[in-house]
Amino acid sequence: MKELKRFKKLSDYHKFANIAAPEHPLISLIDYSLIQYPSNTDDLKWTQDYYTIGLKRNVTHKLFYGQQAYDFDEGLMTFIAPNQVLSLRNNPNVMHKPSGWLLLIHPDFLWNSPLIKQIKQYEFFGYSINEALFLSEKEEQMMVGLLKNIQHEYQSNIDKFSQKIVISQLELLLNYAERFYERQFITRKISNHQILEQLETILVDYFKEDNLIENGLPTVQAVADDLNLSPNYLSYMLKSLTGQSTQQHIHNVLIERAKEALSDNRLSVSEIAYHFGFEHPASFTKLFKSKTEMSPMEFRKTFN
């Protein structure tokens, strides 16, 4: 079983990576080419109390974020939130010297700023399956420029404006990352459409089962697990493709199946509600009416 280590301070990671101590206790930009991990990283898992933003090439170790590998096939930038489980595995296929940057930001640095809450809203920090952010050469230069601006500011004489300037640069970087990730979802529509097809198959299978009474409606978490995706990633991808969340897709399939059941008079509305996993028929009626602008009984009457 792998050892689980916790990096509470930025200096803990600096020691682990065998680099000089951080110049600032709460924020640090690290030259990725200088990092020298211990030889036994395959036996280690860790969590960290800070955010990490990476922009790097020729990654010498495969990074596992939770249970999944971070996909570096085409991308450069990575975003790691605090309290996630991380692990490394040696990557023998790297033929060139690693390069790039790692920015470590402790949440305490963001204290008393709006970004302390806003940073949690950037969904790319929370993906269970991760793909690094692809950047054009021009975009890469811009992101590196923002990282260097942050470093220059915390290395300068600290005054009452320093934190505000660093945070504004960090927020600009995150907003660009959000824009570029949105584009990445759009430009990878082929693979995303395959996920959409898999989702539709999974939902159809859920509603074919006779155990909805016992298990209730499929949850967003259960559907995401079946697709080996995190709930946030799945909903973000679906919204970019269809404009609807995972929950809305579940409800859409439910309503179509409910319409089929209502077209047949063998079951009452209450029995149909229980069949689809609702504890209270009123909840089923409310959802059905919100989707169709008719009550289940009104819909049934259109067939008589």
Backbone bond lengths (Angstrom), bond angles and torsions (degrees), N, CA, C in turn:
res aa  C-N    CA-C-N  psi(-1)  N-CA   C-N-CA  omega(-1)  CA-C   N-CA-C  phi
1 M - - - 1.464 - - 1.518 109.51 -
2 K 1.352 116.11 135.44 1.450 119.33 -177.02 1.528 111.15 -72.37
3 E 1.325 114.49 144.66 1.456 120.86 174.63 1.530 109.03 -69.72
4 L 1.340 117.72 139.31 1.465 122.12 176.41 1.516 108.46 -107.51
5 K 1.317 115.55 116.28 1.454 122.34 -176.70 1.528 108.67 -109.76
6 R 1.302 117.17 154.17 1.466 120.44 178.46 1.525 109.23 -124.45
7 F 1.331 115.49 127.36 1.458 121.68 174.76 1.530 107.64 -99.55
8 K 1.328 115.72 103.61 1.468 119.85 -178.52 1.522 111.12 -81.59
9 K 1.320 116.44 -37.45 1.467 120.93 -175.28 1.524 109.92 -116.98
10 L 1.323 116.20 159.14 1.458 120.00 176.74 1.525 110.24 -60.55
11 S 1.317 116.26 -35.34 1.469 119.84 -179.28 1.524 111.67 -63.27
12 D 1.342 117.79 -27.84 1.470 120.41 177.08 1.522 110.26 -62.50
13 Y 1.324 116.43 -42.83 1.466 119.57 178.83 1.523 110.51 -69.52
14 H 1.330 117.53 -40.50 1.466 120.30 178.83 1.532 110.58 -56.74
15 K 1.324 116.23 -42.04 1.469 119.61 178.41 1.521 110.83 -65.75
16 F 1.331 116.30 -43.10 1.454 121.43 179.76 1.528 111.15 -60.57
17 A 1.352 116.81 -39.57 1.460 121.82 -178.04 1.531 112.52 -86.49
18 N 1.342 116.11 1.33 1.464 121.59 176.36 1.526 111.99 59.76
19 I 1.332 115.92 48.32 1.463 121.52 177.13 1.521 108.72 -127.70
20 A 1.334 116.62 168.15 1.461 121.85 -176.86 1.526 111.09 -61.21
21 A 1.311 116.01 155.16 1.462 121.81 -179.16 1.531 109.87 -60.50
22 P 1.343 117.81 150.85 1.465 120.41 -179.76 1.525 111.72 -65.67
23 E 1.334 115.75 146.92 1.461 120.28 178.57 1.515 111.96 -77.19
24 H 1.330 116.27 -23.27 1.459 121.90 177.64 1.526 106.76 -129.38
25 P 1.322 118.97 137.43 1.474 119.89 -174.40 1.536 114.50 -69.82
26 L 1.336 117.79 -17.33 1.463 119.92 -172.36 1.531 114.13 -118.30
27 I 1.322 117.87 -7.83 1.463 119.97 178.88 1.527 108.47 -151.02
28 S 1.335 115.09 138.49 1.465 118.46 -175.28 1.519 109.93 -154.23
29 L 1.328 116.64 130.48 1.464 121.98 172.24 1.526 107.55 -103.81
30 I 1.337 116.31 122.72 1.465 122.58 -173.59 1.522 109.68 -111.86
31 D 1.313 116.14 133.70 1.468 122.12 172.32 1.533 107.44 -72.89
32 Y 1.315 116.96 112.55 1.466 121.37 -173.75 1.528 112.58 -62.56
33 S 1.331 117.29 -27.32 1.465 120.29 -178.71 1.528 112.20 -69.09
34 L 1.340 117.59 -16.39 1.465 121.40 -178.34 1.523 113.24 -89.59
35 I 1.322 117.30 -11.40 1.464 121.31 -175.17 1.531 110.62 -69.74
36 Q 1.330 115.33 134.07 1.464 121.81 175.75 1.527 107.89 -132.58
37 Y 1.327 115.24 95.30 1.458 119.11 -179.32 1.531 110.70 -71.60
38 P 1.326 116.93 154.60 1.478 119.87 175.25 1.525 110.37 -61.32
39 S 1.310 116.04 159.81 1.466 121.27 -177.05 1.522 112.30 -72.86
40 N 1.321 118.15 -18.59 1.474 120.83 -174.08 1.525 112.51 -101.37
41 T 1.332 118.74 30.52 1.467 120.66 -176.26 1.521 112.68 -63.77
42 D 1.348 117.47 -25.13 1.466 119.19 -179.66 1.525 112.38 -64.25
43 D 1.335 116.83 -16.64 1.461 121.17 -178.81 1.530 112.62 -99.71
44 L 1.332 116.83 10.95 1.457 120.17 -171.12 1.523 112.45 -125.35
45 K 1.325 115.86 136.86 1.458 123.30 165.51 1.521 107.33 -121.11
46 W 1.343 116.32 149.86 1.448 116.89 177.77 1.517 110.98 -147.13
47 T 1.340 114.58 159.58 1.452 122.27 168.62 1.522 106.92 -119.92
48 Q 1.329 115.70 159.27 1.454 119.60 -177.81 1.522 109.77 -136.58
49 D 1.322 116.16 150.10 1.460 121.54 -176.72 1.520 112.35 -94.02
50 Y 1.314 118.29 16.70 1.460 121.96 -174.78 1.531 109.73 -139.12
51 Y 1.319 115.23 165.65 1.465 121.74 174.68 1.527 109.55 -85.67
52 T 1.338 115.80 147.46 1.462 121.37 173.69 1.516 109.12 -128.89
53 I 1.330 115.58 128.20 1.461 122.04 173.32 1.523 107.01 -117.01
54 G 1.327 116.78 121.28 1.459 120.85 -177.82 1.520 111.49 -113.41
55 L 1.308 115.43 143.88 1.469 122.38 169.74 1.521 105.04 -135.88
56 K 1.341 116.61 102.48 1.460 118.05 -168.89 1.519 112.28 -149.53
57 R 1.325 114.39 152.89 1.462 123.67 177.76 1.527 109.24 -120.35
58 N 1.336 114.71 155.26 1.470 121.05 175.40 1.528 111.16 54.47
59 V 1.325 114.14 56.55 1.465 120.75 -176.15 1.529 109.19 -66.92
60 T 1.315 115.85 124.25 1.465 120.63 -173.53 1.525 113.14 -80.53
61 H 1.328 116.71 -15.99 1.466 120.95 178.73 1.525 109.39 -131.55
62 K 1.320 115.78 142.67 1.457 119.56 171.40 1.521 108.17 -77.02
63 L 1.324 114.51 130.80 1.456 120.63 -178.15 1.526 109.64 -98.44
64 F 1.333 115.77 129.99 1.459 120.94 175.89 1.522 108.02 -110.44
65 Y 1.330 114.93 123.95 1.460 123.55 -176.42 1.515 106.14 -110.92
66 G 1.348 118.45 101.58 1.459 120.79 -167.39 1.516 107.86 74.13
67 Q 1.332 117.20 -126.83 1.460 121.61 -178.95 1.525 113.07 -99.52
68 Q 1.334 117.33 -2.32 1.458 120.56 -171.86 1.524 111.21 -114.38
69 A 1.324 115.64 150.34 1.461 120.87 177.11 1.520 109.70 -79.43
70 Y 1.315 115.47 140.77 1.459 120.74 175.32 1.529 107.22 -77.38
71 D 1.321 116.79 126.79 1.461 123.21 -173.76 1.531 109.72 -84.93
72 F 1.340 116.41 110.29 1.462 122.34 178.59 1.526 112.10 -104.34
73 D 1.339 117.76 11.49 1.460 120.19 -171.16 1.524 112.36 -53.32
74 E 1.318 117.23 -42.63 1.461 119.68 -178.30 1.527 112.73 -123.30
75 G 1.319 117.34 -19.52 1.451 119.88 -170.66 1.515 114.26 -94.27
76 L 1.330 113.12 172.32 1.454 121.26 -178.41 1.525 112.55 -120.52
77 M 1.350 116.82 -39.77 1.461 120.26 -169.33 1.521 111.56 -98.45
78 T 1.328 115.02 142.68 1.454 122.77 178.40 1.523 109.08 -129.39
79 F 1.336 115.88 153.40 1.452 121.57 -177.18 1.525 108.59 -138.01
80 I 1.330 116.25 115.68 1.462 121.93 -175.16 1.526 109.02 -118.67
81 A 1.330 116.59 127.89 1.461 122.14 179.57 1.527 110.51 -89.66
82 P 1.329 117.38 161.28 1.472 119.99 174.70 1.528 111.76 -62.55
83 N 1.330 115.22 155.07 1.468 123.73 171.58 1.523 114.02 66.68
84 Q 1.319 117.72 20.69 1.458 121.57 172.07 1.532 108.56 -95.05
85 V 1.316 116.36 150.13 1.466 119.94 178.91 1.529 109.05 -86.63
86 L 1.314 116.22 124.98 1.460 122.73 -177.85 1.518 110.47 -120.36
87 S 1.317 115.26 151.01 1.457 120.06 172.54 1.520 108.57 -152.44
88 L 1.326 114.91 161.01 1.460 121.85 -178.35 1.518 109.78 -122.93
89 R 1.310 114.95 151.75 1.457 120.85 172.68 1.521 107.68 -139.91
90 N 1.303 116.10 133.57 1.456 119.85 -176.94 1.531 111.20 -57.45
91 N 1.331 115.02 136.87 1.469 120.82 -179.84 1.531 108.82 -112.60
92 P 1.338 118.78 95.35 1.469 121.26 -174.62 1.519 113.73 -73.46
93 N 1.338 117.41 -7.65 1.466 120.00 -175.43 1.525 113.53 -84.07
94 V 1.327 117.86 -5.61 1.466 120.29 -179.36 1.522 109.45 -74.37
95 M 1.330 116.00 123.38 1.461 121.43 -175.49 1.524 112.55 -104.30
96 H 1.336 117.54 -14.01 1.459 120.85 -175.61 1.525 110.69 -119.41
97 K 1.309 114.75 161.40 1.464 120.30 -178.97 1.528 110.03 -67.57
98 P 1.329 117.48 133.40 1.465 119.58 179.46 1.525 111.29 -66.28
99 S 1.314 115.37 152.41 1.461 120.40 178.61 1.522 108.32 -151.47
100 G 1.319 115.92 164.69 1.456 120.58 177.06 1.513 112.17 126.25
101 W 1.346 115.54 -158.58 1.453 121.04 -171.89 1.524 111.04 -142.58
102 L 1.333 115.00 150.31 1.463 122.60 170.89 1.523 107.62 -125.49
103 L 1.317 116.15 126.09 1.458 120.74 175.83 1.525 108.14 -107.83
104 L 1.319 116.89 120.80 1.457 123.26 176.91 1.524 108.60 -104.53
105 I 1.332 116.90 129.64 1.467 121.29 179.59 1.519 109.04 -131.84
106 H 1.316 116.59 116.55 1.454 119.77 175.55 1.529 108.83 -79.23
107 P 1.340 118.43 139.22 1.473 119.75 179.95 1.526 113.73 -55.12
108 D 1.327 117.52 -27.48 1.469 119.46 179.19 1.525 111.96 -61.52
109 F 1.337 117.01 -27.29 1.466 119.37 178.41 1.524 110.99 -66.51
110 L 1.328 116.37 -28.29 1.465 121.15 -176.83 1.518 112.26 -89.76
111 W 1.324 116.66 -0.96 1.450 120.10 -174.54 1.531 111.08 -59.55
112 N 1.340 116.45 144.03 1.468 123.58 -177.97 1.521 113.52 65.33
113 S 1.334 116.66 20.42 1.461 120.44 174.04 1.528 108.20 -125.10
114 P 1.337 118.34 152.41 1.479 119.84 179.02 1.523 112.67 -59.43
115 L 1.336 117.65 -24.26 1.458 120.51 -175.47 1.529 112.36 -68.23
116 I 1.333 118.05 -20.45 1.465 120.11 -179.59 1.528 110.59 -60.94
117 K 1.332 117.45 -31.12 1.466 121.37 176.02 1.525 111.12 -94.42
118 Q 1.324 116.36 -38.74 1.466 120.29 -175.54 1.520 112.22 -64.56
119 I 1.331 117.32 -34.52 1.464 119.70 -174.53 1.532 110.86 -62.45
120 K 1.328 117.69 -26.67 1.464 121.27 179.23 1.525 111.93 -73.68
121 Q 1.342 116.69 -13.92 1.463 120.63 -178.95 1.521 112.53 -86.17
122 Y 1.338 117.66 -12.45 1.464 120.02 178.61 1.527 107.86 -76.96
123 E 1.332 116.16 108.92 1.459 120.25 -169.19 1.518 113.32 -68.69
124 F 1.341 118.22 -19.97 1.466 118.87 -178.03 1.518 112.07 -70.19
125 F 1.346 118.96 -10.55 1.456 120.34 173.78 1.527 111.61 -76.90
126 G 1.347 118.30 -18.59 1.440 119.67 -168.93 1.513 116.57 -113.39
127 Y 1.325 119.51 9.51 1.457 120.54 -176.68 1.527 111.37 -69.24
128 S 1.360 115.33 135.44 1.459 119.62 174.53 1.524 110.83 -79.03
129 I 1.337 116.62 -36.15 1.466 119.77 168.56 1.502 106.15 -105.45
130 N 1.289 116.90 125.66 1.455 120.74 -170.11 1.515 111.08 -117.51
131 E 1.312 115.70 139.78 1.448 120.49 169.45 1.526 107.36 -125.74
132 A 1.337 115.41 130.41 1.450 120.04 -179.37 1.527 109.80 -62.97
133 L 1.311 115.55 150.89 1.463 121.84 -176.58 1.518 110.26 -78.67
134 F 1.326 115.46 125.14 1.472 120.98 176.60 1.522 109.16 -79.22
135 L 1.338 116.07 138.88 1.464 121.83 177.56 1.522 109.83 -131.64
136 S 1.325 116.04 141.57 1.460 119.21 168.87 1.522 108.24 -72.27
137 E 1.305 116.62 168.19 1.471 120.37 179.99 1.524 110.99 -58.85
138 K 1.326 116.43 -42.11 1.467 120.84 179.92 1.523 110.94 -65.38
139 E 1.330 116.62 -41.56 1.464 120.49 179.07 1.518 111.14 -67.08
140 E 1.318 116.69 -37.51 1.461 120.28 178.11 1.524 110.58 -62.28
141 Q 1.303 116.43 -44.76 1.468 120.22 179.00 1.527 111.01 -60.82
142 M 1.339 116.19 -39.03 1.459 119.95 179.50 1.529 110.89 -65.89
143 M 1.335 116.74 -43.46 1.465 120.19 179.92 1.527 111.29 -65.79
144 V 1.307 116.91 -41.54 1.468 120.31 176.67 1.522 109.80 -61.41
145 G 1.336 116.41 -39.52 1.464 120.56 177.73 1.523 111.98 -60.02
146 L 1.319 116.98 -41.22 1.460 120.29 178.22 1.523 111.15 -66.58
147 L 1.339 117.05 -40.61 1.464 120.40 176.89 1.522 111.04 -61.58
148 K 1.326 116.30 -42.64 1.468 120.37 179.75 1.539 111.13 -66.90
149 N 1.340 116.41 -36.52 1.466 119.61 176.36 1.522 110.79 -60.85
150 I 1.328 115.96 -41.82 1.466 120.40 178.10 1.515 110.34 -62.17
151 Q 1.329 116.17 -46.40 1.464 120.28 179.59 1.531 111.49 -61.74
152 H 1.321 116.59 -44.93 1.468 120.71 -179.71 1.525 110.80 -58.63
153 E 1.328 116.29 -39.41 1.464 119.89 -175.96 1.519 111.27 -70.32
154 Y 1.358 118.16 -43.85 1.464 117.36 -178.03 1.532 111.43 -77.85
155 Q 1.331 117.79 -16.72 1.458 120.03 175.43 1.533 112.25 -83.36
156 S 1.338 116.84 -18.30 1.466 121.46 -179.49 1.526 109.82 -78.04
157 N 1.314 114.73 177.56 1.456 118.43 176.85 1.527 109.76 -63.29
158 I 1.323 116.96 120.83 1.457 121.76 -176.53 1.529 109.70 -71.79
159 D 1.333 115.86 129.87 1.456 120.65 174.26 1.525 108.75 -136.58
160 K 1.326 117.48 -172.18 1.470 120.66 -174.41 1.522 112.89 -68.27
161 F 1.347 117.96 -13.51 1.456 121.17 179.82 1.530 112.94 -94.32
162 S 1.333 117.30 -13.26 1.466 121.05 -170.42 1.523 112.38 -59.11
163 Q 1.321 116.22 -51.73 1.460 119.27 -177.56 1.525 110.57 -60.33
164 K 1.348 117.33 -43.90 1.460 121.33 -178.07 1.525 110.88 -61.90
165 I 1.324 117.27 -40.54 1.469 120.82 -178.75 1.529 110.31 -68.89
166 V 1.332 116.84 -44.21 1.465 120.08 178.88 1.527 110.40 -61.40
167 I 1.320 117.18 -45.09 1.460 120.92 -178.06 1.521 111.05 -65.08
168 S 1.329 117.40 -37.38 1.467 119.02 178.24 1.525 111.03 -65.52
169 Q 1.341 117.25 -37.45 1.465 121.00 176.79 1.533 110.78 -67.49
170 L 1.328 115.95 -40.85 1.466 120.71 178.52 1.523 111.01 -64.90
171 E 1.320 116.84 -42.81 1.471 120.11 179.26 1.524 110.90 -64.15
172 L 1.322 117.26 -38.33 1.461 120.89 177.37 1.527 110.30 -62.98
173 L 1.328 116.73 -43.24 1.465 121.13 178.18 1.534 110.73 -60.43
174 L 1.336 116.80 -44.21 1.467 120.46 -178.52 1.525 111.54 -67.35
175 N 1.330 116.78 -36.78 1.459 119.46 178.79 1.532 111.44 -67.56
176 Y 1.324 116.76 -38.41 1.465 119.27 174.70 1.528 110.63 -64.94
177 A 1.328 116.02 -40.80 1.468 119.33 178.67 1.524 110.60 -60.67
178 E 1.328 116.77 -40.99 1.461 120.21 178.59 1.529 110.85 -62.12
179 R 1.327 116.24 -42.25 1.472 120.20 177.29 1.524 110.73 -61.89
180 F 1.329 116.88 -45.54 1.463 120.51 -175.59 1.530 110.95 -70.00
181 Y 1.341 118.04 -35.80 1.466 119.92 175.48 1.524 110.89 -64.63
182 E 1.323 116.84 -39.74 1.467 119.97 177.87 1.524 109.75 -59.41
183 R 1.321 116.49 -43.97 1.463 120.22 177.33 1.522 110.75 -62.99
184 Q 1.326 116.65 -38.58 1.460 120.84 -178.60 1.529 110.98 -63.86
185 F 1.344 116.34 -40.01 1.461 119.20 175.50 1.521 110.73 -60.90
186 I 1.321 116.33 -42.70 1.466 120.58 -176.38 1.523 110.47 -68.07
187 T 1.327 117.61 -44.00 1.461 120.75 -176.24 1.525 112.59 -72.90
188 R 1.341 116.43 -13.11 1.467 119.42 177.49 1.527 110.98 -108.01
189 K 1.312 115.73 38.42 1.464 120.19 -174.76 1.524 112.72 -63.69
190 I 1.341 117.62 -28.35 1.467 118.45 -177.54 1.520 110.07 -61.59
191 S 1.338 117.25 -52.10 1.464 119.83 179.95 1.518 110.73 -67.25
192 N 1.331 117.40 -35.43 1.452 119.95 179.26 1.523 111.66 -68.33
193 H 1.333 117.08 -35.36 1.455 119.80 176.86 1.533 110.46 -66.42
194 Q 1.319 117.32 -31.67 1.465 119.68 175.45 1.524 110.25 -64.13
195 I 1.332 116.67 -39.48 1.461 120.41 176.24 1.520 109.94 -64.00
196 L 1.335 117.17 -40.05 1.458 120.99 178.71 1.530 110.91 -61.56
197 E 1.323 116.45 -41.45 1.469 120.13 177.31 1.526 110.91 -63.74
198 Q 1.343 116.34 -41.47 1.465 120.09 178.42 1.527 110.38 -63.50
199 L 1.329 116.10 -39.71 1.458 120.18 178.81 1.527 110.95 -60.50
200 E 1.321 116.39 -45.40 1.462 120.03 -179.48 1.533 110.93 -62.05
201 T 1.337 116.71 -40.17 1.465 120.35 177.95 1.521 111.03 -64.03
202 I 1.333 116.42 -43.50 1.465 121.22 -179.82 1.525 110.56 -61.64
203 L 1.335 116.60 -43.94 1.464 119.91 -178.13 1.525 111.53 -67.36
204 V 1.318 116.47 -40.21 1.465 119.58 176.73 1.522 110.04 -60.35
205 D 1.338 116.48 -42.62 1.472 120.34 179.28 1.526 111.11 -64.62
206 Y 1.361 116.81 -40.16 1.465 119.75 178.08 1.520 110.38 -56.69
207 F 1.336 116.12 -46.01 1.459 119.89 -173.83 1.530 112.67 -82.39
208 K 1.320 117.38 -5.55 1.459 120.87 171.34 1.517 111.37 -81.11
209 E 1.324 115.03 -25.01 1.458 119.48 -175.80 1.534 110.72 -67.81
210 D 1.304 115.17 151.80 1.462 120.73 177.97 1.527 112.28 -93.82
211 N 1.336 116.84 5.96 1.461 118.50 -174.95 1.531 112.43 -101.73
212 L 1.339 118.01 17.56 1.459 119.64 178.01 1.519 111.19 -62.54
213 I 1.344 116.32 -32.57 1.462 119.66 179.07 1.519 110.08 -60.59
214 E 1.322 116.04 -40.20 1.468 120.61 -177.91 1.522 112.13 -80.16
215 N 1.334 117.31 -42.87 1.465 121.27 -171.83 1.516 114.38 -97.20
216 G 1.336 116.94 -16.29 1.455 119.35 -177.72 1.518 111.80 78.17
217 L 1.312 114.76 -176.83 1.463 120.21 -179.62 1.524 110.44 -64.24
218 P 1.331 117.82 149.32 1.470 119.49 174.61 1.521 110.44 -63.16
219 T 1.298 116.23 136.76 1.466 120.66 178.81 1.521 110.43 -88.46
220 V 1.316 115.78 161.72 1.461 120.60 176.02 1.523 110.04 -59.61
221 Q 1.342 116.66 -40.11 1.464 120.25 -179.74 1.518 111.13 -63.50
222 A 1.334 117.13 -42.18 1.466 120.53 -178.56 1.523 110.84 -65.15
223 V 1.329 116.70 -42.65 1.467 120.53 179.15 1.523 110.59 -64.88
224 A 1.330 116.42 -43.50 1.470 120.18 178.99 1.521 110.88 -62.72
225 D 1.336 117.02 -39.99 1.467 120.65 178.23 1.524 110.86 -61.25
226 D 1.333 116.40 -40.65 1.467 120.08 179.62 1.525 111.67 -63.48
227 L 1.337 116.53 -27.78 1.467 121.38 -179.81 1.532 112.23 -94.85
228 N 1.355 115.75 0.34 1.472 120.75 -176.76 1.520 111.66 58.59
229 L 1.332 115.53 39.60 1.454 122.19 177.44 1.524 108.77 -127.30
230 S 1.317 116.57 159.13 1.454 119.07 172.49 1.519 109.14 -80.44
231 P 1.329 118.59 153.61 1.469 120.33 177.67 1.524 112.93 -56.30
232 N 1.346 117.26 -41.91 1.467 119.96 -179.80 1.516 111.47 -63.14
233 Y 1.330 116.23 -46.04 1.466 120.41 -178.97 1.526 110.10 -61.16
234 L 1.326 117.04 -46.02 1.453 121.07 -177.06 1.526 111.02 -62.52
235 S 1.327 117.31 -47.26 1.466 119.54 -179.41 1.526 111.54 -65.39
236 Y 1.336 116.60 -39.26 1.466 120.46 179.16 1.525 110.11 -62.64
237 M 1.332 116.73 -43.92 1.457 121.07 179.73 1.525 110.99 -65.82
238 L 1.334 117.16 -43.37 1.463 120.59 -179.25 1.525 111.32 -64.46
239 K 1.327 116.41 -39.83 1.469 118.99 179.06 1.518 111.34 -63.90
240 S 1.346 116.32 -36.49 1.468 119.50 179.59 1.525 111.42 -69.11
241 L 1.349 116.63 -27.71 1.470 120.85 -178.97 1.517 113.07 -92.15
242 T 1.323 116.63 -41.44 1.463 120.70 -169.39 1.521 114.12 -121.34
243 G 1.331 116.74 -13.01 1.459 119.56 -176.29 1.516 113.29 80.03
244 Q 1.338 117.83 4.37 1.454 121.50 -178.34 1.527 111.15 -125.12
245 S 1.313 115.09 149.63 1.465 121.04 179.14 1.522 110.56 -80.74
246 T 1.332 115.79 172.54 1.465 120.38 176.71 1.527 110.67 -60.77
247 Q 1.341 116.61 -42.49 1.464 120.12 179.82 1.525 111.24 -59.69
248 Q 1.321 116.69 -39.78 1.462 119.77 178.69 1.528 111.39 -66.03
249 H 1.336 117.67 -36.46 1.471 120.53 176.76 1.531 110.51 -64.85
250 I 1.320 117.01 -40.91 1.465 120.75 177.66 1.529 109.82 -60.90
251 H 1.334 115.86 -46.03 1.458 119.92 -179.24 1.528 111.46 -65.25
252 N 1.325 117.93 -36.08 1.470 120.58 179.20 1.529 111.17 -60.44
253 V 1.346 116.09 -45.50 1.466 119.87 179.44 1.526 109.97 -66.15
254 L 1.327 115.76 -41.30 1.464 119.79 177.92 1.530 111.14 -56.98
255 I 1.338 117.27 -47.05 1.462 120.86 -176.58 1.528 110.63 -64.50
256 E 1.324 117.09 -39.01 1.471 119.14 178.53 1.519 111.25 -63.96
257 R 1.330 116.55 -41.84 1.474 119.78 178.07 1.527 110.57 -68.10
258 A 1.338 115.99 -36.89 1.465 119.35 178.69 1.522 111.09 -65.23
259 K 1.325 116.46 -38.00 1.467 119.70 177.41 1.528 110.58 -61.51
260 E 1.343 116.58 -40.74 1.460 120.35 177.99 1.530 110.44 -61.09
261 A 1.327 115.93 -43.47 1.466 120.19 -178.73 1.526 110.81 -67.45
262 L 1.342 117.46 -37.70 1.458 121.04 -178.04 1.525 112.45 -72.24
263 S 1.333 115.93 -22.56 1.465 118.52 178.03 1.516 112.28 -73.02
264 D 1.326 116.15 -10.80 1.465 122.85 178.27 1.530 107.41 -112.50
265 N 1.298 117.84 129.17 1.467 121.94 -174.30 1.526 114.64 -83.86
266 R 1.329 117.38 6.70 1.455 118.76 -174.94 1.526 112.92 -69.45
267 L 1.335 117.92 -28.80 1.463 121.56 -179.20 1.522 110.27 -114.23
268 S 1.323 116.63 142.95 1.460 120.47 174.17 1.535 109.33 -74.83
269 V 1.323 115.09 168.01 1.473 119.31 178.36 1.521 110.40 -61.38
270 S 1.326 116.63 -39.64 1.475 119.67 178.98 1.519 111.04 -64.05
271 E 1.319 117.21 -41.78 1.464 120.51 179.65 1.529 110.89 -64.84
272 I 1.328 116.31 -38.64 1.469 120.11 177.18 1.527 110.20 -64.34
273 A 1.322 116.28 -42.14 1.471 120.47 178.71 1.527 110.74 -59.80
274 Y 1.336 116.74 -46.13 1.468 120.19 179.30 1.530 110.81 -65.27
275 H 1.321 115.84 -37.61 1.471 120.31 -179.96 1.525 111.27 -59.91
276 F 1.338 115.94 -36.33 1.467 119.65 -178.48 1.526 112.89 -90.48
277 G 1.325 115.73 12.94 1.462 118.84 171.16 1.506 115.42 91.57
278 F 1.320 119.31 8.43 1.463 121.17 178.59 1.525 109.40 -84.37
279 E 1.321 116.90 131.78 1.456 120.72 177.08 1.521 110.75 -73.84
280 H 1.333 116.12 -31.29 1.462 120.65 -176.94 1.524 109.51 -125.52
281 P 1.333 118.68 123.13 1.467 120.94 178.97 1.525 113.09 -55.81
282 A 1.330 116.92 -30.43 1.467 119.76 -179.64 1.527 111.59 -61.62
283 S 1.326 116.64 -34.63 1.465 120.28 178.46 1.525 110.71 -66.63
284 F 1.314 115.58 -40.79 1.464 120.40 176.72 1.525 110.32 -63.15
285 T 1.320 117.16 -45.59 1.466 121.21 -179.81 1.528 110.93 -60.75
286 K 1.319 116.43 -42.89 1.469 120.58 -179.80 1.524 111.42 -62.34
287 L 1.344 117.37 -44.96 1.465 120.75 179.55 1.527 110.55 -65.92
288 F 1.321 116.57 -44.14 1.466 120.39 -178.54 1.523 110.51 -60.71
289 K 1.317 116.61 -42.48 1.469 120.29 -178.01 1.528 110.71 -69.20
290 S 1.334 117.07 -35.73 1.469 119.86 179.31 1.530 111.67 -65.98
291 K 1.333 115.75 -27.25 1.465 120.24 -177.81 1.530 112.40 -91.37
292 T 1.323 117.72 -29.44 1.470 120.28 -171.62 1.523 113.81 -118.76
293 E 1.344 116.43 -9.83 1.468 122.39 -175.68 1.528 112.14 64.69
294 M 1.322 116.77 17.27 1.461 122.84 173.89 1.520 108.42 -135.86
295 S 1.325 115.41 149.14 1.463 118.48 172.39 1.523 107.89 -75.28
296 P 1.343 117.96 162.31 1.468 119.52 176.65 1.538 112.48 -55.76
297 M 1.343 117.05 -40.06 1.464 119.74 179.82 1.522 111.06 -66.46
298 E 1.332 117.17 -40.44 1.468 120.46 178.19 1.516 110.39 -63.31
299 F 1.334 116.10 -39.78 1.472 119.60 178.34 1.533 110.05 -65.01
300 R 1.332 116.40 -42.59 1.470 120.41 -178.91 1.520 110.76 -61.40
301 K 1.328 117.73 -37.00 1.449 121.42 -177.83 1.523 112.66 -64.92
302 T 1.342 116.94 -22.85 1.469 119.17 179.61 1.533 111.61 -68.91
303 F 1.341 116.41 -12.71 1.470 120.00 178.79 1.526 111.90 -97.83
304 N 1.335 117.61 -3.49 1.463 121.11 -177.54 1.532 110.75 -103.93
